[in-house]
């Protein structure tokens, strides 16, 4: 898979989409098994439309620490989605923010008996936090509430960092 970096996005909105136009650099690892047959790519332009979806609302806040430093993420501008499947109903709160000076994708997943948080910086190491059982969550088909703690998933013998997650999330629609 090819990976590119660049600037030139404008009009980003979690519910409507984004426009982009600018130069890009190929950051695909040299050892990539399949770079494909497309030659050099130096620029990209286009747009992504999110159709008629709605973002939902969130007051969820994540505080705590990681090996990279303090975590304090507010999710008021994040996308909130309810998902129901064979494993139950989950509320997903997803967005992009800056943590410790680095842009990162942040994902909070609230389940009836689970709480998960992923801090995935564009540069550096991703951090994953999980709690299961009676974790301070309530979930419905339209949203959820959380007031609980989760520990980072680390190698055996390592001391995990911890986070606290608190707030409410009301799901938006995925559109048609």
N, C-alpha and C positions, 0 to 999 in steps of 0.2 A: 504494500500500500504506500502510495506517495504522500508525503506530508510537506506542507508549505507554510511559511510565515510571511506576514506583511501587514501593512496598515492600509487605511483607506476605506474603513467602514463608516457609514453615516446613517442616521435615521433609525438606529437600532431601537426596537420596542419589542418587549417580550410577547405582546399579543398581535402586533401587526407584521413584524418582519424586519428586514434590514436591506440596505443597498450597499454594494461594495464595488470599488474600482481602484486599482493601484498595482504597483509592482509587488512581486512576491519572490521569495528565495526558497529553493528546494532544500528542505531540512531532513529529507529521507536518509536514514542511516545507510552508510556505504555497504554494510553487510546485509541489507534488506534482501530477502530471498526473491522477491518478485516486484521489481520497479515498473514492470510493464514495458510497452513499446513506444509510449509517447516520448518524444524528444524533450528538449529544454522548454520549460515554461517560465516566462519572466513577468507576466502580468495576468490579472484576472478581473473580470467585471460581471456584474449581474445583480440579481435581487432574489430574495426569498420572501414569499408572502405566506402569512400564517392563516389566511382565509378569515373565517368569522369566529375563530376561537376566542374565548375570554380567559383572562389570566387567573382569576380567583383572587383571594386576599389571604394575607398571612401576617400574624404578629409574632411568629416563631423567632426566638433568639437563641443562638448557640454560643456558649461561653466556655472557656477552659484553656487547655494547652496542648501543644504538639511539640515534637522535637525541634520544630522551626520557630517556636515562640508562642505567644498568646493567641487565642482564637476568640474573636468577638464578632459574630456574623448576625446581622439583622436581615430578615427575608421579606420585607414589605414590598419589594419590587420583583420578587421571584414568581415563577409559574407554579400554580398549585393544581394537581390533578388527582382525581380519585380513580383507583384501579381495583376491579373486583375480578377474582379468578378462583381457581381451584384451591389456592392457598388462603383465600379470604379477601378482605377489603383492606387496602392500603391507601394512605394519603402521601403523595410525593410532592415535595417542595424543592424546586430546582432553579438555580440561577448562577450568574457569574458575578463575582465581586473581587475585591483586593484583600488578601490576607497577608500580613507581614510584608507588604510592599510588592507582592506578586499576584497577578490575576489568577483566579482559580475558579473552577466549577465547584459549586457546593450543592450537595444533595442531602435532604433530610427525608427519611422514610419512616412513617408512623403506621404501625400495625396494632392489632388488638393486643398482642403479647410480644411485640418487638419494637425496638427503636434503633435506627441506623443513621449514621452521618458519614458522608464521604467528603473529604477536603482534597480536591484534585488540582494542584497548581499546574500552570502551563510549563513551569520549569521547577524541577526538584521532585521530591518524593511525595506520593499520595499517602494520605492517612485515612484509615477506616476505623470507625467506632461502632460497637454493637452491644446491645443489651437485649436479653430475652427473658420472658416470664412476666412477672408483675412489675412492669417498668414505668407505670404512671401515664398510660396512654388510654384514650377512648377514641373510637373510630365509628363513623357512620357513612352511609353512601354519599353524603354531601360534604364531609370534612372530618376534622379530628382535633383533639386537644392533647397536649403533651406537657408533662412536668416531671422529667426524669433524667437519669444520668447514664452514661455509657462509657466503656473503656476502649481504648485503642487496641486493635488487634496487632500484637507484636510477637516476636520470636519467643519460644519457651525460655524462661529465666529472665527475660527483660522486663523492666518495670513499665507498665502501660500508662500513658497519659490519659486524662479523663476530661469529659465534657459534661455540661449541663444543658439541657434543651427544654425550653419553656415557651408556651404560647398556643394560639389557635390558628387553624388553617381552614378556609372555606374553598372548596374546589371550583375551578372554572370549567369551561366546556372545551372539548377538543375540536369542536366545529365539524363541519361536514364537507 
